[in-house]
Amino acid sequence: MGADHSTPSFTTLADLASERLGARAIAANDEFFAPKSNLLKPAPAIFIPGRFTSRGKWMDGWESRRRRTVGHDWCVVALGTRGRIRGVNVDTSHFTGNYPSHCSVDAVDTARPLSRVLCGIEGAPWTTLLAKSPLRGDGDNFFAVDDDRPWTHVRLNIFPDGGVARLRVYGDAVVDWERVARAGRPVDLAAIEHGGLVLGASDMHFGAKDNVIMPGRAANMGDGWETRRRRGPGYDWAIVRLGTPGIVTRVEIDTNHFKGNYPESASLDAIFAPGAGLEVAASTAWTELLTRTKLRADRRHYFSSELVTGGPASHVRLNIFPDGGVSRLRVYGTLAPD
């Protein structure tokens, strides 16, 4: 199977292998030149000319030594959340004369810790999601995955050796909503770990739309969603598909780190259109959930009694006036009745 070097649609899904989501590189047979943990960094790989370590050239990725025996190298990643994998990117940025010629990807679904022996074993319980496929150096290598089963771990196999800058595993989080419903407590329906997804935004010149539903508070201003300065009429917006439809009871809009560039005010709308994509959601009539409300700099804003009571929501639209930055959006609620 050949890699797709265009940008496929599955890249709009959550990166289940991001360390921001809690993913960890738990084992590798070799990481002589560069550590396996680099694979999961959220930022693009960088190259620093003239920087060396005691073992050789410093590289922003995972790199094994030159293999002098038969076999291949591998690295096992525990995904940040159990999920269905729709595609992967084996990114070889900055690896030119030292990238692997081929790769493959296996997966396993287990609640138990993986032993070192199990990490390296061939065959069961591992399932092949991507057969051995050629790679190109210094760039993206996208591969679609056609499998509806959920997985907890993936294993990247490289042939025979070499370096990979980043591994992206795009897919949908799988949540045990029956267990969540039994607990009866409100949960963040928009959180990426609960299957939330930012379908689209009017602008994200300074900060990516997906940041608003990431775990934890923002580390800095770059860890939020920020639009350019608006010079005409209108306002900016972001549409979030909730992980599951629910009755919204509390909302948090966090402007953490945004001081001279936070929105003057914000409002929140909702629709009930389960499974709708961006085009359908954008063309649907929205209902106001939170009326336009003034915001403050570098502050968490909580709303509950201010919310307009109504039916269940499957999507929310955050409107910011006229522009600016929001670090996190939390949409707490209980599951909608069947």
PLY file of the C-alpha trace (Angstrom):
ply
format ascii 1.0
element vertex 338
property float x
property float y
property float z
element edge 337
property int vertex1
property int vertex2
end_header
0.00 0.00 0.00
1.37 3.40 -0.94
1.21 6.48 1.26
-1.15 9.34 0.43
0.86 12.56 0.30
-2.16 14.86 -0.01
-3.98 15.84 3.19
-6.81 13.34 3.73
-10.05 14.09 5.53
-9.24 11.83 8.50
-6.70 14.41 9.71
-9.63 16.50 10.99
-10.25 13.82 13.64
-8.62 13.60 17.06
-4.98 12.48 17.28
-5.37 9.57 19.66
-1.57 9.26 19.93
-0.94 12.81 21.13
0.80 13.18 24.47
-1.65 16.02 25.15
-4.37 13.38 25.31
-2.27 11.22 27.63
-0.73 8.90 25.02
2.63 7.33 25.96
5.35 5.53 24.05
5.74 2.58 26.42
8.32 0.38 24.69
10.75 0.25 21.77
13.35 -2.32 20.85
15.92 0.41 20.14
16.14 4.19 20.60
19.89 4.69 20.35
19.96 8.05 18.55
16.66 9.66 19.62
14.00 8.69 22.19
10.63 7.16 21.41
8.80 9.86 23.40
9.48 12.37 20.62
7.01 10.53 18.39
4.06 11.88 20.37
4.99 15.56 20.70
2.11 17.75 19.52
4.32 20.36 17.82
5.84 19.74 14.38
9.37 18.37 14.38
12.25 20.83 14.16
15.82 20.58 12.87
18.78 22.31 14.52
21.92 22.33 12.33
25.13 21.59 14.18
23.47 20.20 17.29
24.93 16.86 18.39
24.71 14.56 21.41
27.31 12.12 22.67
25.71 9.51 20.38
25.47 11.55 17.20
23.29 14.13 15.47
20.39 15.40 17.59
17.10 14.59 15.91
13.57 15.55 16.90
12.02 12.12 16.53
12.56 8.45 17.33
15.68 7.01 15.71
17.21 3.55 16.08
20.81 2.57 15.32
21.86 1.08 11.99
20.76 -2.54 12.01
23.48 -5.12 11.33
21.29 -8.19 11.89
18.07 -9.52 10.41
14.74 -8.16 11.66
13.19 -4.74 12.10
12.62 -2.09 14.76
9.38 -1.22 16.54
7.77 1.12 19.05
4.55 0.55 21.04
2.24 3.46 21.93
-0.54 3.40 24.51
-3.23 5.65 23.03
-4.50 8.56 25.08
-8.01 7.15 24.85
-9.51 3.97 23.43
-10.74 4.65 19.94
-11.50 3.65 16.37
-8.55 4.42 14.10
-9.37 6.01 10.73
-5.86 6.83 9.53
-2.23 7.41 10.49
0.59 9.73 9.51
4.11 8.36 9.74
5.92 11.70 9.56
9.59 11.51 8.57
10.28 15.26 8.64
14.03 16.06 8.61
14.97 12.40 8.20
16.57 12.24 4.74
19.33 9.64 4.51
18.20 7.87 7.66
14.45 7.22 7.32
13.01 3.67 7.15
12.22 2.32 3.70
8.91 0.79 4.89
6.56 0.68 7.85
3.56 -1.25 9.14
1.11 -0.67 12.00
-0.39 -3.24 14.38
-2.96 -2.70 17.14
-4.34 -4.39 20.24
-7.33 -3.70 22.48
-6.68 -4.51 26.13
-7.30 -3.02 29.56
-4.22 -4.77 30.95
-0.65 -3.43 30.91
1.49 -4.82 28.09
4.61 -6.70 29.10
7.88 -6.17 27.26
7.55 -9.64 25.71
4.00 -8.93 24.52
5.09 -5.62 23.01
7.53 -7.36 20.68
5.67 -10.57 19.89
4.64 -11.31 16.30
1.03 -12.22 15.55
-1.78 -12.54 18.12
-2.88 -10.65 20.11
-1.70 -7.99 17.65
-3.85 -7.23 14.59
-2.34 -5.66 11.48
-4.05 -2.39 10.55
-1.51 -1.35 7.94
0.49 -3.89 5.96
4.15 -3.23 5.17
4.14 -0.08 3.05
6.84 2.15 1.49
7.79 5.48 3.05
9.28 8.66 1.69
11.74 10.74 3.66
11.40 14.25 5.08
7.61 14.47 4.88
4.15 13.18 5.66
3.12 9.62 4.90
-0.66 9.29 5.28
-2.35 5.89 5.35
-6.10 5.32 5.67
-7.31 2.54 7.98
-10.50 0.62 7.23
-11.43 -1.02 10.53
-14.32 -0.23 12.89
-12.97 -1.98 15.97
-11.71 0.05 18.95
-8.06 -0.16 20.05
-6.00 0.87 23.06
-2.43 0.42 21.74
-0.63 0.62 18.40
2.77 -0.68 17.34
4.74 1.14 14.66
7.10 -1.24 12.86
9.89 0.26 10.74
11.92 -1.67 8.19
14.72 -2.23 8.75
15.71 0.72 10.99
15.98 4.51 10.98
14.10 7.54 12.17
10.51 8.78 12.33
9.73 12.30 13.54
6.09 11.98 14.57
3.34 9.36 14.65
-0.21 10.66 14.34
-3.10 8.24 14.90
-6.37 9.84 13.84
-9.71 8.49 14.97
-12.80 8.64 17.15
-12.74 8.20 20.91
-14.87 5.29 22.14
-16.59 6.06 25.44
-18.62 3.69 27.62
-21.59 6.03 27.81
-23.73 3.44 29.63
-21.27 3.56 32.52
-21.19 7.36 32.39
-24.99 7.52 32.37
-25.22 5.22 35.39
-23.01 7.60 37.36
-25.58 10.33 36.76
-23.04 13.15 37.11
-22.54 15.90 34.52
-19.49 15.36 32.31
-17.72 17.58 29.79
-19.55 16.52 26.63
-17.21 18.62 24.46
-13.93 17.16 25.76
-11.79 15.48 23.13
-11.33 12.46 25.42
-15.13 12.08 25.46
-15.36 12.14 21.66
-15.85 15.89 21.21
-14.61 17.36 17.94
-14.24 20.93 16.67
-15.77 20.64 13.20
-14.76 24.08 12.00
-13.99 27.69 12.87
-14.25 31.01 11.10
-10.54 31.67 11.58
-7.56 30.26 13.49
-4.69 32.45 12.37
-2.84 32.39 15.69
-4.16 29.29 17.45
-5.73 25.99 16.34
-9.46 25.41 16.87
-8.88 21.96 18.41
-7.08 23.49 21.39
-10.33 24.61 23.04
-11.39 21.04 23.91
-8.00 19.68 24.99
-7.46 18.29 28.53
-6.33 20.59 31.32
-5.86 24.34 31.27
-3.81 25.97 28.51
-0.06 26.04 29.06
0.31 29.40 27.29
-1.41 31.64 24.75
-0.39 29.37 21.88
-2.28 26.52 23.53
-5.65 28.12 22.81
-7.80 29.12 19.83
-7.04 32.63 18.59
-8.29 34.47 15.51
-6.71 37.36 13.65
-7.75 40.96 14.33
-11.07 41.60 12.61
-11.07 44.72 10.43
-14.62 44.45 9.13
-18.09 43.66 10.43
-19.06 40.31 11.91
-17.63 38.00 14.55
-15.74 34.74 14.86
-17.10 31.31 15.76
-16.21 27.66 16.33
-18.58 24.68 15.99
-18.11 21.71 18.33
-19.76 18.32 17.86
-20.34 16.89 21.32
-19.16 13.38 22.11
-22.78 12.38 22.61
-26.05 14.38 22.72
-26.82 15.74 26.16
-28.69 18.22 28.32
-26.28 21.09 28.95
-26.28 22.29 32.57
-23.04 24.28 32.89
-20.57 25.99 30.56
-17.03 27.26 31.12
-15.32 29.74 28.80
-11.67 30.17 29.79
-9.59 33.12 28.52
-6.47 31.93 30.38
-3.33 33.78 29.09
-5.37 36.04 26.81
-4.97 39.55 28.25
-4.78 42.16 25.48
-6.47 39.92 22.96
-9.43 38.24 24.66
-12.91 38.60 23.09
-15.04 41.48 24.36
-17.98 39.08 24.75
-19.22 35.63 23.78
-22.41 33.68 23.25
-23.24 30.01 22.78
-25.79 28.38 20.48
-26.93 24.77 20.22
-28.61 22.38 17.79
-29.85 18.82 17.98
-28.63 17.06 14.84
-26.77 13.91 15.95
-23.89 12.96 13.66
-24.14 16.08 11.50
-20.95 17.27 9.83
-19.83 20.87 9.41
-21.86 21.64 6.29
-25.15 20.38 7.75
-24.50 21.93 11.16
-23.61 25.32 9.71
-26.82 25.45 7.66
-29.12 24.39 10.53
-31.15 26.88 12.58
-29.38 27.34 15.93
-31.00 27.97 19.31
-29.44 30.38 21.80
-28.02 28.61 24.85
-26.11 31.54 26.37
-26.91 35.11 25.41
-24.06 37.44 24.48
-22.12 38.03 27.70
-19.14 40.23 28.49
-15.83 38.44 29.11
-12.76 39.38 31.11
-9.06 38.83 30.46
-7.18 35.76 31.68
-10.14 34.32 33.58
-12.40 31.30 33.84
-16.05 32.21 33.26
-18.74 29.84 34.54
-22.37 29.88 33.44
-25.24 27.75 34.73
-28.26 29.82 35.78
-27.62 32.05 32.75
-28.20 29.17 30.34
-31.44 29.01 28.40
-33.19 25.76 29.30
-34.19 23.63 26.39
-33.91 20.21 24.83
-30.85 18.10 24.19
-27.90 19.38 22.15
-25.59 17.49 19.83
-23.51 20.49 18.71
-22.64 23.87 20.17
-21.37 27.00 18.45
-19.13 29.36 20.41
-19.43 32.92 19.08
-16.78 35.48 20.09
-17.19 39.21 19.51
-15.53 40.53 17.53
-12.40 38.33 17.58
-9.61 37.19 19.89
-8.58 34.15 21.88
-10.23 31.51 24.06
-8.10 28.83 25.69
-10.77 26.27 26.66
-14.49 25.59 26.28
-16.17 23.13 28.65
-19.75 22.01 28.05
-21.00 20.03 31.04
-24.18 18.03 30.90
-25.95 14.75 31.33
-26.74 12.27 28.59
-29.87 12.92 26.58
-32.62 10.36 27.22
-33.17 7.80 24.47
0 1
1 2
2 3
3 4
4 5
5 6
6 7
7 8
8 9
9 10
10 11
11 12
12 13
13 14
14 15
15 16
16 17
17 18
18 19
19 20
20 21
21 22
22 23
23 24
24 25
25 26
26 27
27 28
28 29
29 30
30 31
31 32
32 33
33 34
34 35
35 36
36 37
37 38
38 39
39 40
40 41
41 42
42 43
43 44
44 45
45 46
46 47
47 48
48 49
49 50
50 51
51 52
52 53
53 54
54 55
55 56
56 57
57 58
58 59
59 60
60 61
61 62
62 63
63 64
64 65
65 66
66 67
67 68
68 69
69 70
70 71
71 72
72 73
73 74
74 75
75 76
76 77
77 78
78 79
79 80
80 81
81 82
82 83
83 84
84 85
85 86
86 87
87 88
88 89
89 90
90 91
91 92
92 93
93 94
94 95
95 96
96 97
97 98
98 99
99 100
100 101
101 102
102 103
103 104
104 105
105 106
106 107
107 108
108 109
109 110
110 111
111 112
112 113
113 114
114 115
115 116
116 117
117 118
118 119
119 120
120 121
121 122
122 123
123 124
124 125
125 126
126 127
127 128
128 129
129 130
130 131
131 132
132 133
133 134
134 135
135 136
136 137
137 138
138 139
139 140
140 141
141 142
142 143
143 144
144 145
145 146
146 147
147 148
148 149
149 150
150 151
151 152
152 153
153 154
154 155
155 156
156 157
157 158
158 159
159 160
160 161
161 162
162 163
163 164
164 165
165 166
166 167
167 168
168 169
169 170
170 171
171 172
172 173
173 174
174 175
175 176
176 177
177 178
178 179
179 180
180 181
181 182
182 183
183 184
184 185
185 186
186 187
187 188
188 189
189 190
190 191
191 192
192 193
193 194
194 195
195 196
196 197
197 198
198 199
199 200
200 201
201 202
202 203
203 204
204 205
205 206
206 207
207 208
208 209
209 210
210 211
211 212
212 213
213 214
214 215
215 216
216 217
217 218
218 219
219 220
220 221
221 222
222 223
223 224
224 225
225 226
226 227
227 228
228 229
229 230
230 231
231 232
232 233
233 234
234 235
235 236
236 237
237 238
238 239
239 240
240 241
241 242
242 243
243 244
244 245
245 246
246 247
247 248
248 249
249 250
250 251
251 252
252 253
253 254
254 255
255 256
256 257
257 258
258 259
259 260
260 261
261 262
262 263
263 264
264 265
265 266
266 267
267 268
268 269
269 270
270 271
271 272
272 273
273 274
274 275
275 276
276 277
277 278
278 279
279 280
280 281
281 282
282 283
283 284
284 285
285 286
286 287
287 288
288 289
289 290
290 291
291 292
292 293
293 294
294 295
295 296
296 297
297 298
298 299
299 300
300 301
301 302
302 303
303 304
304 305
305 306
306 307
307 308
308 309
309 310
310 311
311 312
312 313
313 314
314 315
315 316
316 317
317 318
318 319
319 320
320 321
321 322
322 323
323 324
324 325
325 326
326 327
327 328
328 329
329 330
330 331
331 332
332 333
333 334
334 335
335 336
336 337
